[in-house]
Structure formats: structure tokens, C-alpha cells
């Protein structure tokens, strides 16, 4: 299961190289998340786990005059985000910047966020209660937070179908361990949001698009060879076992290919919360 430290190594590197495909995979979610964020005030915006910067860039274009900071553990992803910002030079991006940082430790005395956002970047904290408590501590009074996270693997066919291609691991695992599905349980999310009140979770169903266009199946193959459970299994598998995994993956992609698109059912929560008035670290 992917953990926070993995983003500083090969996982972050793979995502930085596949950012166009990963942005496409979330294209059914991002507009809904941006709409939810758009309902919130805020002139100092912190994007947690900003990745290659798609959400951060979109917010910079929508919030003229705002200071917007995207942080991520991965130096590779931050480098891509900066390159994308440079390619869009313009006055609307004047207040935008990116930094490599650990959200569980991050603090800037001259930048006290009043709006915290994230697209699937907060499920990897080793100690989520401590992480969210820290984020409340460094935020402005009344700060708002909006983030998205996956619901259960069973509701995310892209994940459950891919996992079904692999032999059983034999380990039961902890469904709340840091990883993509750590925040599937709403009650667990509420318990983790120490320092935050008025927690509300709204379900959002979307299509996880793994490939689009004339070569959609090959795009999906390229994505899943680099990212996700099949990629991890193929890296660890013996050379003689890899062709069978590839064949099963190709068959799965073919079954989900229709009208120039490879898509899988996906399900997320869009979570909103307010910094607690009695937070001991209130500024």
C-alpha cells in the first residue's frame, strides 16, 4: 500500500512522469472539487499534496489576488508543477508558488492559510489525527478545508478490478492504514479531523478515465504499468510471471474500452470542515 514516504521516491517519480494521464484519470472529479472549493472564501490557499499542480493552477486562475501555495513531498512532482506554472506565465498566477514540504510539519509564519484544499492528498498521513491537528494549529481562525478522497475499493472498480488480476497476498491488512483508501469510512474521517468542526462528506461518483482517443487501450496500459497495484506487482514479480499479468491487464482494459475511452467506475468523498473555535493553536 502506498505510504507518505513512497512519494519521495519511485511513486512520486512515476506520477511526475505520468501527470497528463493522472490528470485525465481525475477529470470526472476535479470540476466537482473545484465547485465545492469555489463556494468557500479564502485569500491564502494551501494545497496539500498538490502533485503536479493541476488543482493549484486552476485555483490561481479563479482567485485573482489570492496567495496560493502548493506543497508536496515529492520533489519530482513539485518540479513538474513549477514547469506547468512557468508555461502559463500571466498576471493571474502572480500569487502562486510551489514548495517541497511535509504537510505534517509545514509552517510559514508569513503565510497563515484561511483555506486548505487537496485532491486526494491527505490519505497518506502516518498519524492523521496529529497531522490535521497541526494543520489547524497553523491555520487562521475560522479557516475552511475542502478535500477529496476515495470511498471503498468495492466502489472503485478501477482499483478492485486491477487487484483482482493479482494473486491473493495472504495478508488481511488494515483498511485504515495510510494509503488511497484510508478515508473510505466516514466515521474514521470525522475521528481523524482533530482540530476541525462541521465536518461534512458528500459522495461523488465519476468515471476514472485510464485512456482516451484512438490509442486509448495503449494509454491505459502505459498508465497501469507505471501506477497502481498492477505496476507494483509487475515490479516484484518474477520475469516469467509478467506476461500473464500483462495479458490479464490487457483483457481487463479491453472489457472497459468503449467509444474511444477506457473508463472505470470510481467513487469519492468531497469533505468540508471548519477550524474548531477552541483549537489551542488558533492564530
C-alpha positions as CSV (number, residue, x, y, z in Angstrom):
1,X,0.0,0.0,0.0
2,X,1.3,3.4,-0.9
3,X,2.5,5.5,2.1
4,X,3.7,9.0,2.5
5,X,7.4,8.1,2.2
6,X,6.9,6.4,-1.1
7,X,6.0,9.7,-2.7
8,X,9.6,10.9,-2.0
9,X,10.9,8.1,-4.2
10,X,9.7,6.0,-7.1
11,X,6.0,6.6,-6.7
12,X,6.4,10.4,-6.9
13,X,8.7,10.0,-9.8
14,X,6.2,7.8,-11.7
15,X,3.4,10.3,-11.1
16,X,5.5,13.2,-12.2
17,X,6.2,11.4,-15.5
18,X,2.6,10.4,-16.0
19,X,1.0,13.6,-14.9
20,X,-1.0,14.1,-18.1
21,X,-2.6,10.6,-17.7
22,X,-3.2,11.0,-13.9
23,X,-4.9,14.4,-14.5
24,X,-7.1,12.7,-17.1
25,X,-8.0,9.9,-14.7
26,X,-9.4,12.5,-12.2
27,X,-11.1,14.7,-14.9
28,X,-14.5,13.4,-13.7
29,X,-13.8,14.6,-10.2
30,X,-11.8,17.8,-10.5
31,X,-14.6,20.1,-11.7
32,X,-16.8,18.9,-8.7
33,X,-14.0,19.5,-6.3
34,X,-13.3,23.0,-7.8
35,X,-17.0,23.8,-7.5
36,X,-17.0,22.9,-3.8
37,X,-13.9,24.9,-3.2
38,X,-15.4,27.8,-5.1
39,X,-18.2,28.1,-2.5
40,X,-15.6,28.9,0.2
41,X,-13.9,32.2,0.9
42,X,-10.2,32.4,1.2
43,X,-7.3,34.6,0.0
44,X,-4.4,32.5,1.4
45,X,-4.9,29.0,0.0
46,X,-2.8,26.0,0.8
47,X,-3.0,22.9,-1.5
48,X,-1.9,19.8,0.4
49,X,-0.2,17.1,-1.6
50,X,-0.5,19.3,-4.7
51,X,1.1,16.7,-7.0
52,X,1.7,18.0,-10.5
53,X,-0.3,21.2,-9.7
54,X,-3.5,20.9,-11.7
55,X,-5.8,21.9,-8.8
56,X,-3.4,24.6,-7.6
57,X,-3.1,26.2,-11.1
58,X,-6.9,26.1,-11.5
59,X,-7.4,27.9,-8.2
60,X,-4.8,30.5,-9.1
61,X,-6.7,31.3,-12.3
62,X,-10.0,31.5,-10.4
63,X,-8.9,33.6,-7.4
64,X,-7.3,36.9,-8.6
65,X,-5.2,38.5,-6.0
66,X,-5.0,35.4,-3.8
67,X,-1.8,33.9,-2.4
68,X,-1.8,30.2,-3.3
69,X,0.8,27.7,-2.2
70,X,1.0,24.1,-3.3
71,X,3.1,21.7,-1.2
72,X,4.1,18.1,-1.9
73,X,6.5,15.6,-0.5
74,X,7.8,14.7,-4.0
75,X,10.5,17.0,-5.4
76,X,9.8,15.5,-8.8
77,X,6.1,16.5,-8.7
78,X,6.9,19.9,-7.4
79,X,9.3,20.4,-10.3
80,X,6.6,19.5,-12.8
81,X,4.1,21.8,-11.1
82,X,6.6,24.7,-11.4
83,X,7.2,24.0,-15.0
84,X,3.5,24.0,-15.7
85,X,3.1,27.3,-14.0
86,X,6.0,28.8,-16.0
87,X,4.4,27.7,-19.2
88,X,1.3,29.7,-18.2
89,X,3.0,32.9,-17.4
90,X,0.5,35.6,-16.7
91,X,-0.7,38.1,-14.1
92,X,-3.3,35.7,-12.8
93,X,-0.5,33.4,-11.5
94,X,1.4,36.2,-9.7
95,X,0.5,34.9,-6.2
96,X,1.2,31.2,-7.0
97,X,4.1,29.2,-5.8
98,X,5.1,25.6,-5.0
99,X,7.3,24.1,-2.4
100,X,8.5,20.6,-1.4
101,X,7.3,20.1,2.1
102,X,5.7,17.7,4.5
103,X,2.2,18.9,5.4
104,X,2.5,17.3,8.8
105,X,5.4,19.6,9.7
106,X,4.8,22.6,7.4
107,X,4.5,26.1,8.8
108,X,5.3,29.6,7.5
109,X,4.9,32.5,9.8
110,X,4.2,34.8,6.9
111,X,1.6,32.6,5.3
112,X,-1.3,31.6,7.5
113,X,-3.8,29.8,5.3
114,X,-7.5,30.6,5.6
115,X,-8.5,27.9,3.0
116,X,-6.9,24.4,2.8
117,X,-7.6,22.2,-0.1
118,X,-6.5,18.8,-1.5
119,X,-7.3,16.4,-4.3
120,X,-6.6,13.0,-2.8
121,X,-3.5,14.2,-1.0
122,X,-4.4,13.6,2.7
123,X,-4.9,9.9,3.0
124,X,-1.3,9.0,3.4
125,X,-0.6,10.6,6.8
126,X,1.1,8.1,9.2
127,X,-0.8,9.8,12.1
128,X,-3.8,11.6,10.6
129,X,-5.1,13.0,13.9
130,X,-1.8,14.6,14.6
131,X,-1.5,15.9,11.0
132,X,-4.9,17.5,11.0
133,X,-4.3,19.0,14.4
134,X,-1.1,20.5,13.2
135,X,-2.8,21.9,10.1
136,X,-5.5,23.5,12.3
137,X,-2.7,24.9,14.5
138,X,-1.0,26.7,11.6
139,X,-4.3,28.0,10.0
140,X,-6.2,31.2,10.5
141,X,-9.2,31.4,12.8
142,X,-12.3,30.1,11.0
143,X,-10.2,28.6,8.3
144,X,-12.1,26.2,5.9
145,X,-10.9,23.0,4.4
146,X,-12.1,21.1,1.3
147,X,-10.6,17.8,0.1
148,X,-11.5,14.7,-1.8
149,X,-10.6,11.1,-1.0
150,X,-11.7,7.7,-2.3
151,X,-14.6,5.8,-0.9
152,X,-14.3,2.0,-0.6
153,X,-12.3,-0.2,-3.1
154,X,-15.5,-2.0,-3.9
155,X,-17.0,1.2,-5.2
156,X,-13.8,2.0,-7.2
157,X,-13.8,-0.6,-9.9
158,X,-10.5,0.7,-11.3
159,X,-8.9,-0.5,-8.1
160,X,-10.9,-3.6,-7.3
161,X,-10.7,-4.9,-10.8
162,X,-7.0,-4.3,-11.0
163,X,-6.4,-6.0,-7.6
164,X,-8.5,-9.0,-8.9
165,X,-5.8,-9.6,-11.6
166,X,-3.3,-10.4,-8.9
167,X,-2.8,-13.5,-6.7
168,X,-4.0,-13.1,-3.1
169,X,-1.4,-11.6,-0.9
170,X,-2.5,-13.6,2.2
171,X,-2.4,-10.5,4.4
172,X,-5.7,-9.2,5.7
173,X,-4.4,-5.6,6.0
174,X,-5.7,-2.7,7.9
175,X,-8.3,-0.8,5.8
176,X,-7.5,2.4,7.7
177,X,-3.7,2.2,7.1
178,X,-2.2,5.1,5.2
179,X,-3.0,4.7,1.5
180,X,-5.5,5.5,-1.2
181,X,-8.5,4.1,0.7
182,X,-7.6,5.1,4.2
183,X,-10.5,7.6,4.3
184,X,-13.2,5.3,2.9
185,X,-15.1,5.2,6.2
186,X,-16.9,8.5,7.0
187,X,-16.7,7.9,10.8
188,X,-13.0,7.4,10.6
189,X,-12.6,10.6,8.6
190,X,-14.5,12.5,11.3
191,X,-12.4,10.9,14.0
192,X,-9.2,11.9,12.2
193,X,-10.1,15.6,11.7
194,X,-8.7,16.7,15.1
195,X,-9.0,20.5,15.4
196,X,-11.8,20.7,12.8
197,X,-15.6,21.0,13.2
198,X,-18.6,21.0,11.0
199,X,-17.3,18.0,9.0
200,X,-19.5,17.1,6.1
201,X,-18.9,14.4,3.5
202,X,-20.7,14.4,0.1
203,X,-20.4,11.4,-2.2
204,X,-19.3,12.0,-5.8
205,X,-19.4,9.2,-8.4
206,X,-17.3,9.6,-11.5
207,X,-15.5,7.7,-14.3
208,X,-11.9,7.0,-13.8
209,X,-10.5,7.5,-17.3
210,X,-7.4,5.5,-17.9
211,X,-7.2,6.3,-21.7
212,X,-8.9,8.4,-24.3
213,X,-8.6,8.7,-28.1
214,X,-7.6,6.4,-30.9
215,X,-5.0,4.7,-28.8
216,X,-6.9,4.6,-25.5
217,X,-6.1,1.0,-24.7
218,X,-2.4,1.6,-25.1
219,X,-2.7,4.7,-22.9
220,X,-4.4,2.7,-20.2
221,X,-1.7,0.0,-20.5
222,X,1.0,2.7,-20.1
223,X,-0.7,4.2,-17.1
224,X,-1.3,0.9,-15.2
225,X,2.2,-0.3,-16.0
226,X,3.6,2.7,-14.0
227,X,0.9,3.4,-11.4
228,X,-1.3,1.3,-9.1
229,X,-1.4,-2.3,-7.8
230,X,-0.5,-4.0,-11.1
231,X,2.6,-1.8,-11.6
232,X,3.8,-2.7,-8.1
233,X,3.1,-6.4,-8.7
234,X,4.9,-6.4,-12.0
235,X,8.0,-4.8,-10.5
236,X,8.0,-7.5,-7.8
237,X,7.1,-10.5,-10.0
238,X,9.5,-12.9,-11.5
239,X,10.2,-12.2,-15.1
240,X,8.4,-15.4,-16.2
241,X,5.2,-14.3,-14.4
242,X,5.0,-10.8,-16.0
243,X,3.5,-11.9,-19.4
244,X,0.5,-13.4,-17.7
245,X,-0.2,-10.3,-15.7
246,X,0.2,-8.1,-18.8
247,X,-2.3,-10.4,-20.7
248,X,-4.8,-10.2,-17.9
249,X,-4.4,-6.4,-17.7
250,X,-4.9,-6.1,-21.5
251,X,-8.1,-8.2,-21.3
252,X,-9.5,-6.0,-18.5
253,X,-8.8,-2.8,-20.4
254,X,-10.5,-4.2,-23.5
255,X,-13.6,-5.0,-21.4
256,X,-13.7,-1.4,-20.3
257,X,-13.0,0.2,-23.6
258,X,-15.9,1.9,-25.4
259,X,-16.2,4.7,-27.9
260,X,-12.6,5.7,-27.7
261,X,-12.3,5.7,-23.9
262,X,-11.2,3.3,-21.3
263,X,-13.2,4.1,-18.1
264,X,-13.9,2.5,-14.8
265,X,-16.5,3.4,-12.1
266,X,-15.0,5.4,-9.3
267,X,-16.3,6.9,-6.1
268,X,-15.0,9.7,-3.9
269,X,-16.0,11.8,-0.9
270,X,-15.7,15.6,-1.0
271,X,-15.1,16.6,2.5
272,X,-15.6,20.1,4.1
273,X,-14.7,21.3,7.6
274,X,-14.1,24.4,9.6
275,X,-11.2,25.0,12.0
276,X,-12.5,24.5,15.5
277,X,-13.0,27.7,17.5
278,X,-11.4,26.1,20.6
279,X,-8.3,24.9,18.8
280,X,-5.4,25.6,21.1
281,X,-3.2,26.7,18.2
282,X,-5.6,29.3,16.9
283,X,-3.9,32.4,15.5
